[in-house]
């Protein structure tokens, strides 16, 4: 009887266009395919000169918005929104979520909307099926990525759905209710065992999305200001990368650095080391000047940005940069301390 049932199910699955899978595996994939079909008209391609991602139309407390990640939009000015039927979407005022990597746009076109789940911690449970629906790898193909809800936090959820580049900004849909519980945002990779510190045989990948229902404040976006703050953080990130390169280099070659705050001190030190018109007793002074200059490079741009940056998304990034730079500062301070 069981074999007959399996044959019937397999035949029905093939007729519906599904490949036969064991019963427990087939059910969520079938549900995901059906969910994807129902949600297709709400999904949005986000495409600009500097990147591609996903988005979706969502009903939030009776109003319709286009939603995606801030990191999909930041540094990608002029990005266009398109539905799967290739019709463009017109949008109005943009707003950046405080404490969340989410950007909303007032919807000015007619489009079907997904519904946001409220009180996710009460209406969803660990182990529930979820689907991430979006533009996988930026290839303009909607592919439902099935998984489980494995974590619920105050502002984010963790899922096992293996979303990838291009899925950023996709809705994370609770399969049972059909409602959106979050926006697919980022993944972390852990290569070391958290207890022993030894390398893992297989790196542990964890995937997260920001909850929609936990957004409490939105910052209206002024695009010239928002784009300027993005560029400020890009420059800070570039300096951080050059400082990492410097700290891990075996030789100091000034020509390998483009940031004047790093290249200039290295050139002065290199000239002193070669002689460069300075007597040998000045080389120690040059080394001290180098460490002082590099310490200043660690915090000068951070301090300036703290007085200027006002969008929470960039202030969060600024805080991360500040923590990293503080470690660099300690290294240069220790070197300076050990010089005679």
C-alpha positions as CSV (number, residue, x, y, z in Angstrom):
1,X,0.0,0.0,0.0
2,X,2.8,2.4,0.9
3,X,4.6,1.7,-2.4
4,X,1.4,2.2,-4.3
5,X,0.9,5.6,-2.6
6,X,4.5,6.6,-3.4
7,X,4.0,5.7,-7.0
8,X,0.8,7.8,-7.2
9,X,2.5,10.7,-5.5
10,X,5.5,10.4,-7.8
11,X,3.3,10.4,-10.9
12,X,1.4,13.4,-9.7
13,X,4.6,15.2,-8.9
14,X,6.0,14.5,-12.4
15,X,2.8,15.6,-14.0
16,X,3.0,18.9,-12.1
17,X,6.5,19.4,-13.3
18,X,8.4,18.3,-10.2
19,X,11.3,15.9,-10.0
20,X,10.5,13.0,-7.7
21,X,12.1,13.3,-4.3
22,X,11.5,11.5,-1.0
23,X,8.2,12.6,0.5
24,X,9.6,14.7,3.3
25,X,11.9,16.6,0.8
26,X,9.3,17.0,-1.9
27,X,6.7,18.7,0.2
28,X,8.6,21.9,1.1
29,X,9.9,22.2,-2.5
30,X,6.5,21.8,-3.9
31,X,5.1,24.4,-1.5
32,X,8.0,26.7,-2.4
33,X,7.2,26.4,-6.1
34,X,3.6,27.2,-5.5
35,X,4.5,30.1,-3.2
36,X,6.9,31.4,-5.8
37,X,4.2,31.3,-8.5
38,X,1.7,33.2,-6.2
39,X,4.4,35.8,-5.2
40,X,5.9,36.3,-8.6
41,X,4.0,39.5,-9.4
42,X,5.4,41.1,-6.2
43,X,9.1,40.4,-6.9
44,X,11.3,43.1,-8.2
45,X,14.6,43.2,-10.1
46,X,16.9,45.9,-8.8
47,X,19.5,46.8,-11.4
48,X,22.1,49.6,-11.6
49,X,25.4,50.4,-13.2
50,X,27.3,49.2,-10.1
51,X,25.3,46.2,-9.0
52,X,22.2,44.0,-9.1
53,X,20.0,42.7,-6.4
54,X,16.4,41.8,-5.5
55,X,13.4,43.6,-4.0
56,X,9.7,43.1,-3.5
57,X,6.5,45.0,-3.1
58,X,5.1,44.7,0.4
59,X,2.1,46.0,2.3
60,X,3.1,47.5,5.6
61,X,0.2,48.6,7.7
62,X,-2.0,49.3,4.8
63,X,0.5,51.1,2.5
64,X,2.5,49.6,-0.3
65,X,6.3,50.0,-0.6
66,X,9.2,48.6,-2.6
67,X,11.7,47.1,-0.3
68,X,15.3,46.0,-0.7
69,X,18.6,46.2,1.2
70,X,20.4,49.5,1.8
71,X,23.6,47.9,0.6
72,X,22.0,47.1,-2.7
73,X,21.1,50.7,-3.3
74,X,24.1,52.5,-1.6
75,X,26.8,53.2,-4.2
76,X,24.4,52.3,-7.0
77,X,22.6,55.6,-7.8
78,X,20.0,55.5,-10.5
79,X,19.1,51.8,-9.9
80,X,16.0,50.8,-11.7
81,X,13.1,48.6,-10.4
82,X,11.5,46.2,-12.8
83,X,8.8,43.5,-12.3
84,X,9.1,40.1,-13.8
85,X,6.9,41.0,-16.7
86,X,9.5,43.7,-17.5
87,X,7.2,46.6,-16.6
88,X,9.0,49.4,-14.7
89,X,8.0,50.4,-11.3
90,X,7.7,54.1,-10.3
91,X,8.7,55.0,-6.8
92,X,8.5,58.0,-4.6
93,X,10.2,59.0,-1.3
94,X,12.9,56.6,-0.1
95,X,13.5,55.9,3.6
96,X,16.3,54.1,5.3
97,X,15.4,51.9,8.3
98,X,17.3,52.7,11.5
99,X,19.1,49.7,12.9
100,X,18.3,47.5,9.8
101,X,19.8,47.1,6.4
102,X,16.5,47.9,4.7
103,X,15.5,50.6,2.3
104,X,11.9,51.4,1.4
105,X,10.4,53.3,-1.5
106,X,6.8,54.6,-1.7
107,X,5.1,52.7,-4.5
108,X,3.6,54.9,-7.2
109,X,2.7,52.1,-9.6
110,X,0.1,49.4,-9.4
111,X,1.6,46.1,-8.3
112,X,0.6,43.1,-6.1
113,X,2.0,43.3,-2.6
114,X,3.2,40.6,-0.2
115,X,2.0,41.0,3.4
116,X,4.3,41.6,6.3
117,X,4.1,39.4,9.3
118,X,3.8,41.2,12.6
119,X,5.2,39.8,15.9
120,X,7.3,37.2,14.2
121,X,8.3,35.7,17.5
122,X,4.7,34.9,18.2
123,X,3.4,34.0,14.8
124,X,6.4,31.9,13.5
125,X,8.3,29.1,15.2
126,X,11.8,27.6,15.0
127,X,11.7,24.8,12.4
128,X,9.0,26.4,10.2
129,X,9.6,26.2,6.5
130,X,10.7,29.4,4.8
131,X,11.4,30.4,1.2
132,X,13.7,33.1,-0.1
133,X,12.5,34.4,-3.4
134,X,14.7,36.6,-5.5
135,X,17.1,37.3,-8.3
136,X,19.8,34.6,-7.7
137,X,23.2,35.7,-8.8
138,X,21.7,38.7,-10.6
139,X,20.7,36.5,-13.5
140,X,17.1,37.7,-13.8
141,X,15.7,34.4,-12.8
142,X,13.4,33.9,-9.8
143,X,14.3,30.8,-8.0
144,X,12.7,29.7,-4.7
145,X,15.3,28.7,-2.2
146,X,13.8,26.6,0.5
147,X,14.9,26.3,4.1
148,X,14.0,26.4,7.8
149,X,13.7,29.2,10.3
150,X,16.4,28.4,12.8
151,X,16.7,31.6,14.8
152,X,14.6,34.6,15.8
153,X,16.2,37.7,17.3
154,X,15.0,41.2,18.2
155,X,15.9,42.6,14.7
156,X,16.8,39.6,12.5
157,X,16.1,36.0,11.7
158,X,18.4,33.2,10.8
159,X,17.4,30.7,8.0
160,X,19.0,27.7,6.3
161,X,17.8,28.7,2.8
162,X,21.0,29.0,0.9
163,X,20.6,32.4,-0.7
164,X,23.5,33.8,-2.6
165,X,24.8,37.0,-4.3
166,X,21.9,38.6,-6.1
167,X,19.4,37.5,-3.5
168,X,20.2,40.5,-1.3
169,X,16.9,42.3,-0.8
170,X,14.7,39.2,-1.4
171,X,11.7,38.5,0.8
172,X,12.1,35.7,3.4
173,X,8.6,34.2,3.3
174,X,7.0,32.1,6.0
175,X,5.6,29.3,3.9
176,X,2.7,28.3,6.1
177,X,1.3,31.9,6.3
178,X,2.6,33.3,3.0
179,X,3.8,36.4,4.9
180,X,7.2,38.1,4.8
181,X,9.2,37.8,8.0
182,X,12.4,39.5,6.8
183,X,14.7,40.7,4.0
184,X,17.6,38.4,3.0
185,X,20.7,40.4,3.9
186,X,24.0,38.7,4.8
187,X,25.9,35.5,5.5
188,X,28.7,34.8,8.0
189,X,31.4,32.1,7.5
190,X,33.1,30.5,10.5
191,X,36.2,28.6,9.7
192,X,37.3,27.9,13.2
193,X,35.6,25.9,16.0
194,X,34.3,28.4,18.5
195,X,35.4,26.2,21.4
196,X,38.7,24.7,20.4
197,X,39.8,27.3,17.9
198,X,40.8,24.6,15.5
199,X,39.9,24.7,11.7
200,X,36.6,23.1,10.8
201,X,36.5,20.4,8.2
202,X,33.7,22.3,6.5
203,X,33.3,26.1,7.1
204,X,30.0,26.9,8.9
205,X,27.8,29.3,6.9
206,X,24.9,31.1,8.6
207,X,22.4,33.2,6.7
208,X,20.5,36.2,8.2
209,X,17.7,38.6,7.2
210,X,16.5,41.7,8.9
211,X,13.0,41.6,10.3
212,X,10.5,44.1,8.9
213,X,8.2,44.2,11.9
214,X,11.0,45.4,14.2
215,X,11.7,48.6,12.3
216,X,10.7,51.4,14.6
217,X,12.2,54.4,12.8
218,X,12.8,55.4,9.2
219,X,15.1,58.2,8.0
220,X,13.9,60.0,4.8
221,X,16.6,59.9,2.2
222,X,18.2,62.9,0.7
223,X,20.1,61.3,-2.2
224,X,23.0,63.8,-2.5
225,X,23.7,63.5,1.3
226,X,23.2,59.7,1.3
227,X,25.5,59.2,-1.7
228,X,28.1,61.5,-0.2
229,X,28.1,59.5,3.1
230,X,28.5,56.3,1.1
231,X,31.6,57.7,-0.6
232,X,32.9,58.8,2.8
233,X,32.7,55.2,4.1
234,X,34.2,53.9,0.9
235,X,37.3,56.0,1.5
236,X,37.5,55.0,5.1
237,X,37.3,51.3,4.1
238,X,40.0,51.8,1.5
239,X,42.3,53.3,4.1
240,X,41.6,50.4,6.4
241,X,42.5,48.0,3.6
242,X,45.8,49.8,3.0
243,X,46.6,49.7,6.8
244,X,46.0,46.0,6.8
245,X,48.2,45.6,3.8
246,X,50.9,47.7,5.6
247,X,50.7,45.6,8.8
248,X,51.0,42.3,6.9
249,X,53.7,43.4,4.4
250,X,57.2,42.1,4.7
251,X,58.6,45.2,2.9
252,X,57.5,48.8,3.0
253,X,57.2,49.9,-0.6
254,X,55.6,53.4,-0.7
255,X,54.6,53.0,-4.4
256,X,52.2,50.2,-3.3
257,X,49.9,52.6,-1.5
258,X,47.6,55.3,-2.9
259,X,46.3,56.9,0.3
260,X,48.5,60.1,0.9
261,X,48.1,59.6,4.7
262,X,50.0,56.3,4.3
263,X,52.1,56.8,1.3
264,X,53.6,60.2,2.4
265,X,55.0,59.0,5.7
266,X,56.3,55.8,4.1
267,X,58.1,57.9,1.4
268,X,59.7,60.2,4.1
269,X,60.8,57.2,6.1
270,X,62.2,55.5,2.9
271,X,64.2,58.6,2.0
272,X,65.6,58.8,5.6
273,X,66.6,55.1,5.4
274,X,68.5,55.6,2.2
275,X,70.2,58.7,3.4
276,X,68.1,61.1,1.4
277,X,70.1,64.1,2.6
278,X,69.6,63.3,6.3
279,X,72.3,62.2,8.6
280,X,72.1,58.7,10.2
281,X,71.1,60.1,13.6
282,X,67.9,61.4,12.0
283,X,66.7,57.9,11.0
284,X,65.4,57.2,14.5
285,X,63.5,60.5,14.4
286,X,62.1,59.5,11.0
287,X,60.9,56.1,12.5
288,X,59.2,58.0,15.3
289,X,57.5,60.4,12.8
290,X,56.3,57.4,10.8
291,X,54.6,55.8,13.7
292,X,53.0,59.1,14.8
293,X,51.7,59.7,11.3
294,X,50.3,56.2,11.0
295,X,48.6,56.5,14.4
296,X,47.0,59.8,13.1
297,X,45.9,58.0,9.9
298,X,44.1,55.5,12.1
299,X,41.7,58.0,13.6
300,X,41.7,61.3,11.7
301,X,39.2,60.3,9.0
302,X,37.1,58.4,11.5
303,X,36.8,61.5,13.8
304,X,35.9,63.7,10.8
305,X,33.2,61.3,9.6
306,X,31.7,61.1,13.1
307,X,30.9,64.8,12.9
308,X,29.3,64.5,9.4
309,X,27.6,61.1,8.9
310,X,24.0,61.0,10.0
311,X,22.4,58.0,8.3
312,X,22.3,55.1,10.8
313,X,23.3,52.5,8.1
314,X,26.6,54.3,7.6
315,X,27.1,55.1,11.3
316,X,26.9,51.4,12.0
317,X,29.6,50.8,9.4
318,X,31.6,53.7,10.9
319,X,31.4,52.0,14.3
320,X,32.8,48.8,12.9
321,X,35.6,50.6,11.2
322,X,36.4,52.5,14.5
323,X,36.8,49.2,16.4
324,X,39.1,47.8,13.8
325,X,41.2,51.0,13.6
326,X,41.5,51.0,17.4
327,X,43.4,47.8,17.1
328,X,45.7,49.2,14.5
329,X,46.3,52.3,16.7
330,X,47.4,50.0,19.5
331,X,50.0,48.4,17.2
332,X,51.5,51.7,16.1
333,X,51.5,53.0,19.6
334,X,53.3,49.9,20.9
335,X,55.9,50.3,18.1
336,X,56.4,53.9,19.1
337,X,56.8,53.0,22.7
338,X,59.6,50.6,22.0
339,X,61.6,53.0,20.0
340,X,64.5,54.5,22.0
